[in-house]
Amino acid sequence: MMNARTVVFVLLTLFTIPGLCSAPETATAKQRPNILLVVADDLGYADLGVHGSDIATPNIDALAARGILFTQFHTAVMCAPTRAMLLSGNNSHVAGMGRQSVSGILGDPQPGYENHLSDRIIPFPRLLRDAGYHTYMTGKWHLGTEPEHSPRAAGFEFSYSNLSGAGNHWDAVGFKEGGSTFRENGEMTEWPPGRYTTDFFTERLIEYIDTNRDDGQPFFALAAYTSPHWPLQVPDDELNLYAGKYDAGYDVLREKNFGTLKAAGIIPRDSRLPPRNDEITPWEHLDKQQQRIEARKMELYAAMVSNLDGHVGRLVAYLKKTGLYDNTLIVFMSDNGAAAEDFYNDPKWGSYKDYTNAHYNNDYENMGKPDSFVSYAAPWAEAGSAPFQLYKGFTREGGITAPMIISGKGVASAGLKSSAYLTVMDLAPSFIELAGAHYPDDGSVQPMAGQSINTLLAGKSATVHNEDYVTVHSHGGLAMIRKGPWKLSNRDKPFDESKLELFNLDKDPSESNDLAQSHPEKYQELLDLWRLERIKLGIVLPQDL
């Protein structure tokens, strides 16, 4: 028989063990899945084996074979806005990342352009942590450099992060004055000498998970890799994995990718390849040395993708070895379309180009090594974005349609390809729901714009959004609004509302046929919606300044 002191102790214990005395709708820890989210950086749509690419990605392909491959997953046009949308479940302006960098553009930060996560949202890792999850992350942050804007502030219990948008994969030299900066668990730290990013980020994340592996609490782990983002660098024994593979050039690869995407069932058989971008020099117009250099770029990029795949395999192997795999939901995604920036050769990048030229050597024999700064660049990005138009930075489909695969706990199908329209904002509400957590609805923060995809994962529905769902995105003078299959977007800067074009993406995913003149009522409907939504979201246009 228990005395009064013992009864009090038992009651206190019950009320302090996460999950045992949660609200009725909250699942217990044993029922809730672990969640592993893997984010590739600047991975092109066509650049996975399961998408038909000749780049070897067996571990990522295996995730697709055991789960669902999403062919219509949409992000922001660039890294930081996507990450803000991912963590908040909301529009990038609501989340504080209306532009990747506002320095010198808008003056003092204003709502929508804080350059860090805003107080209008709550990052979902914080909610998962409060619901009894361990929360871990390694890799790229890009959502603020101050402690109050750090991964720890966003709810990560353990984290090792590169605060910049990119960096050398071997050291802290980076791509701008001051180099790269890193923070671990709230404190500034140094990059470990001689470690390669994917290797170190994977190792550290496994260490974090292992720390609390046996305590019965579920975990959320974010592997925010900086690969295959430029600079294209790989370990010495992987430098020549794809030697000679791309000697036929980027024009041939673009055509080939388009065909293999059809053959793999990623795009419809009646899809059309967008018109070739006239701004890109045709392959046959390059001299032999130029072709040799260009082919080497793609060889290095492909090697980075394969290296990344190997570390995805390491994470999966760890989960299996420790018995965590069967209760883990695994999400693999890229953060935007293929990357065209070239900070080493393109003069438009100003001080970045000056810095990389002063600190790196891109001689052919040095390409891919720690002191080189090679980029995939626009010609190969166009090939990687097949079958869409343009690439990262643009609100055309090539800039915002990215690979995503989900498998594991709670995914009913194996080997399914889903063409359901999804956005990166849909992941946060899905994870919150799975965790039995709760997003505030008391007016203290703005409601999430995304919707849970869990019924789709469970095989209980084929879609997430109805035809009335509206998506808006604006970044750096380019904008889009989508409702159902209809989309308005512009291609050229500066922003000019009269230059918005209308497309039906069900019939024309390549955005080759502007329907503004032939469908004036639909054009006006979306234009009116854009005007309302951009005010509501706080999108700043040139005429507002």
N, C-alpha and C positions, 0 to 999 in steps of 0.2 A: 504493500500500500504506500502511495506517494505522500510525503508531507507537503505543506504549503509551499515551502521554498522550491521543492522539486517541481511542483506544478507550474510555478512562475517561470522557472528556468526552461521547461519544455515549451511553454507558450511563447516565450521570447524567442527561442530557437526557431520555432515554426514560422514566426512572423518575420524573421530575418533571413531565412533561406530563400533565394530568388525562385519564384515560380510556385512555391507551395501555398502561398496565400494571395495569389494574384486575383484580379477580377475574373468573373466566371468565363468571359470570352477569351481569356488568355490561356494558351496551352501550357502544359508543364514542360520543364526543360527536356525531359526524355522524348516528348513528342515533337519538339521544335527542331528544325534542321539546322545544322551548321551551314554557313553560306561562304563559299569561296568565289570572289569576284576577281577575274583576271582582265586587266585593261592593257591592250597593246597600244602603242603610241604611233600614230600615222600609218597603220597597216592598210594597204590598198585593198579595195573590194575584191579584186580578182586574184589576190596573192596567197590563197590557201589551197592546199591539195584537194580538199573536199569541194572547193569551188572550181576545180579543174586545172589549177595551176600545176606547173612542173616543179615548183618549189616543194621540197619534202617537208610536210607537216603531219607526220603520222599520229602524234599525240593529240593534236587539236582535231584531226579528222576522226579519231576514236571517240572524242566527246560527241561529235555530231552523230556518229553511228549509234550511240547509246541514248541520244536525246533528240532535240529539235534544232534545226538550222533555220534561222530567220533570214529571209531574203529582202525584207523591207523594214529594216531597223534604221532609225534616223537619229542623228546627233546634231550638235552645233557645227559651225564651219571650222572651228579651231579648238585647240586643246583646253584652255582654261574655261571658256563658256560651257563646253561639254561637261567638264568635271563639276562645275557649279550646278548644272542641271541634274547631273547624276546624283549628287549628294543631297539635293534639296527636293527633287521631284517637281521642280518648278522652272519657269522661264528664266533664261540667263539674266535678264534685267531685274526681275524680282529677287533673284539670288545674289545680285551685286556684281555680276560679270558681264555687263552689256558690251564690253569690249575687252579684248585680251590685254591691252595696255592703254590707259587713258592719259599717260604722261604727255603734257604739252599739247593735248588735243581739246580737252573740255575745261581746262583750268582746275579749280578745286573740285575734288570728287563730289558728285551729286548722286541722288538716289538712282540706282540702276548701274552706276559706273564707279562703285567704291573700290574696285580692284581687289576685293576679298569678299568672302561670304557675308551677306547682309544680315541685319537683325530682323528682317521680314520673313525669314525662314528658320527652320530648325534642321540641321544636318541629321540625316537618319541614323548615322552611327551613334550619336548621342542618345537617341531614343532606344536603340537596341541595347546599348550599355545599361541604360536605366531599367530596361526590361529583363536584365539578368544575363545578357550576352557579354562574353569577352570580345573586344574589338581591337583588331590589329591592322596595320598597313605598312607597306614598304614601297619606295619608289617615288614617282613624281607627284608633287603637291600642286604648285602653281596657283595657289588660291590665297596668297598673302604671306608676307615674310615676318610679321610681328607675332610675338607669342600669343596674343589674343586672337590671332587669325590662323593659328597653327593646327595641325592634325589633332593635338591633344584638346584644343578648344572645341574642335568639331566632334569630339567624343571618342577618339581612339585612345585606348588604354596604353598600348605600346605602338611606337611608330619610328621608322627611320625614313626621312624624306629629303629629296632634293627640292629645295624651295623654288628653283628656277623652272623655266619652261623646257629646258633641255640642258645638256652638258656633255663633256667628254665622258666616254664610257669607261675610262681607266683612272681618271684623276679629277682634280678640281679646277683645271685650267679654264674650262667653260668656253663661252663664245662672246663674252663682253667683259668690260673692266670690272675687276673684283672677282672674276671667276664664278664658280658654282659654290653655293652655300648649302649646308646640310644641318638637319636638326634630328636628334633622337630623343624621344620621350620628353619633349619640351625644352631640351638644352641644345645649344649649338655644338656641333661636333665636327670631326675631320673625316674625310674619306679615307678608308683603309688603303694604304699603298699597294698598288699592283693588282687590285681586285677589279674584275669586270662586272658591269652593272647587273646583268641578269643573274649571274652566279651569286653575287653578294646579296641582292634583294631576295632571291629565293631562299638562300641559307638563313638569312635573318628572319624571314617570315616563318619558316619552319621552327626556328628557335622560339619565337613568340608563342606559336600554337602549342609547342611542346611544354612550355612553362606551366600551363594550367590544364594540360590534357586530361588528367585523371580526376578533376574536381566535379565532374557532372554537369558543368555549365556549357551551353552551346557557344559557338564562336562565329563572328563575322570577320573574314580576312580579306583584305584588298591588296592584290599584287599589281601595283600601278607601274608597270615596267616602262622604262624610257626607250625601249627597243620596239620597232626598228627605226625610230626617229634619228635623223642626222645628228651628229656626224656618223657616217657609215664606217664602223670599226668592229672588228671581230678578233678573237684569239688567233694566234699564229697558225695553229693547226686547222683552222677553218677558213683561212684566207682564200684558198683555191678550190673550195667545194664545188663551185659552179663555173670554173674556168672554161671559157670557150662556149658556154651555154647560150650567150646572148649576142653572138657575133652577127646575127642576121638583123639586129637593130630593133628600135622601139616601134617602128611602124608595123613591122611583121608581128611583134609580140602583141600589139594592140588588137590586130585582126585575129591572132591566135587565141587570145584571152576571150574575145567575144564569142568565138566558136566553141571553146571548151566550157564556158559558162552556160551556153545553150545545151550542150551535150550533158552537162552535169545536172540539168534541171533547175539551175539557179535563176535563170531568166526564161521567159516564154520563147517558144520556138519561132514565133513571128516577130520577135524583137528586131529592131533596126539599129545599126551602129550609127552614132551621131556623126555629123560631118567632121572631117578632120580639122583640127585647130590650125589655121593658117599661120599663126604666130610661131609655130614650132618648125624648125628647119627640117625638111625631109631628110631621112637617113641617107639617101643616095647623094645628097648634096654635101655631105661631110667628107673631108679627106680621110685617108686611112688612119692617120694618127688621132684625129678627132673621134672616129668610130671606135678605135681601140680604147680610148679613154672613156667614152660613153658606155661601151659594153662592160668595162670594168666596174663602173658605178652599179650597174644592175647585178653583176656577180656578187658584189659586196652586200647589197641590199638583200638578195636572196639568201646569202649565208647568215645574215642577221635574223631573218625570219625563221630559218631552220634552227638557229641557236635558241631563239625564243621558244620555239616548239619543244626543244629538249628540256627546258626548264619548266614548262607547263607539265611535261611528263614527270619531272622530279616531284612536283607538288602532288600530282595524282598518286604516284608511287608511295609517297609518304602517307597519304590518307589511307591507302589500302593496307600498308604495313602496320599502321597503328589501330586499325579497326574503325576509323572515322569515316571511311568512304561511303558506306551504305547509308549514312544519315547526313550526307552533305549535298547540298545543291551547288552546282558548279556553273558559273556564268563566264563565258569568254566573249570579249567584245573589243572593237577598236574605237578610238575616240573621235574620228572624223575621216574624211576621204584621204586619198594618197597625197603626200606632201610635195609641193613644187618649189619651196623656198631654197635658195642657194646663197648662203651667207659668205661663201668664199669667192664666188665669181661675179655675182650680180651687183652692180654699183648702186642699185636702188636701196640696198640695205645699209649704206653709209657707214656709221661707226662700227657696226657689227662686222662688215667686210674688212674694215681697217684692222680690227682686232684679230680676226681669224687669219688674215694674211701675215700679221706680225708674229703670230704664235704657232702657226701650223705650216706644214710643207706638203703640198698636193702633187709632187712629182709622181709620175706613173708608178715607179717601183715602190713608192712609199704609201700609196693609196690603201686605206683600210687599217693602217697601223695607228698606234696611240697618238702620234703627233701629226696626223692628217685630219682634214676636215672636209670630207666628201659628202655630197648630197645626191639623193635620188633625182631631184629636179623635175621640171615640168614635162619633158618628153616621156620619161618613164612613168611619171604620175598619170599622164593621160592613158598609158597602157594599163596601169593598175586600176584606173577608174572605169574601165570598160565594164558595162555597156553604157555608162552615163556620160554626161557632158561636164567637162572641167574637173576640178579637184579641190582639195583643201583650201579654205578661204572664200569659196564661192557658195552662194545659196542655191546654185544648181544642184541636181541630184548627185553629181560626182563629188561634191564637197560635203554632203550631209548623209549619204547612205553608206553604212559601214557593216562589216561582218558582225554577226552575233550568233552564238551557240549556247544553249542551255541544256544541261543534262543532270542526272542524279536524282536525289530525293525529291519526290513530288512531281516528277516529269513522267507522264503516263506513256508517252510514245517513244519509240526507238527508231532512228533513221528517218524521221519526218522532216519534210521541208515545208515551212509555213511562209506564206506570202502576206500574212496579216500585217497591217500597218502598225508599227510600234515606234515609240520615241524613247530616248534615254531617260526622259522624265518618268517613264512607267516603272522603272526598276525600284525606286525608293518606296512607293506605296506597296509594291509587291513584297519587298523585304520586311517592311513594317508589319504587314499583315501576317506573314509567316512567323514572325517573332512574337506575335501576340502583343505588340506594342501599340501605342496610340499617338496619333498626331493631333496636337491641340486644335480644338474647334471653338475656342472661346474668344476668337478675334485678336489674340495676342500676336499671331503671325498670319500670313496669307495662306489660304488653302492650297494644297498641292494641285498642279495642273495635270500631272500624270494620273494614270489609272492602273490598278492592279492587273497583272497578266496571269494570276495564279489559276483562274478557271481554265484558261487556255492551256497552261502547262499540265493541268490535271486531265485534259481531254474532254472537258465539259463544254467548251465553246471553241469556235474556230476564229473568232475575232475578239478584239479588245475595244476598239473605237467604232462608233457608228458614223454614219455619213455626215452628221452635223458637227462632229468634233473638229475644232479649229486649232491649228498649230501656227505660231508666229515666231519668226526669228529674224533678227537684224544685227548686223555686225559690220562696222567700218565702211558704211556707205552701200552695203548690199543687204537686201531684205527679201523675205518671202512670207506668204501666208497661204496656208493650205486648208481646204475644207473638202472632205471626201477625196475624190481623185483630182479635184481642181486646185490649181496652184498659180498664184501670181508671184513673179520674181523678176529682178533686174540683173543684168550681167555687168554693167559698166558703172564706174564711179566718176564723179560724185553722185550721190543719190538724186534721182529725178523721178518723181512719181509718174510722169508721162512716159517713162521708159519701161514701166512694168509690163511684162508679157504674160499671157495666159496660156496654160497648158492643161491638157487632160492626161494625167500620168498613167491611167489605165490603158489608154490607147497609144500614148506617146511618152514612154519613160525616158527617152533620150532628149526630150524637150527641144525638138527640132521644128515644131509646127506651132507658131504663135496663133492662137484662136481669138485674140482680142477683137478683131474686126468681125469675124463670123459669129461670135457669141457675145454680143455687147451686153446683154442682160446679166450673164454670168460674170463678165468682167466687172460690171458696175457693182454687183453684189459683193464680190471679193474686195473691190477697191473701197467700198463703204465700210466693210468689216475691218480692213487694214487701218483705216483712219481712226476708227473707234478703238481698236485693240492697241494700236501703238501709243495712244494717249493713256489708256488704262495701264499699260505696262511701263510707261515712262521712257519710251524710246525717243532719243534726241536726234533730230534731223538738222541739216544745215540751216534751214529757215528759223529754227528755234534759238539759234545762238545770237 
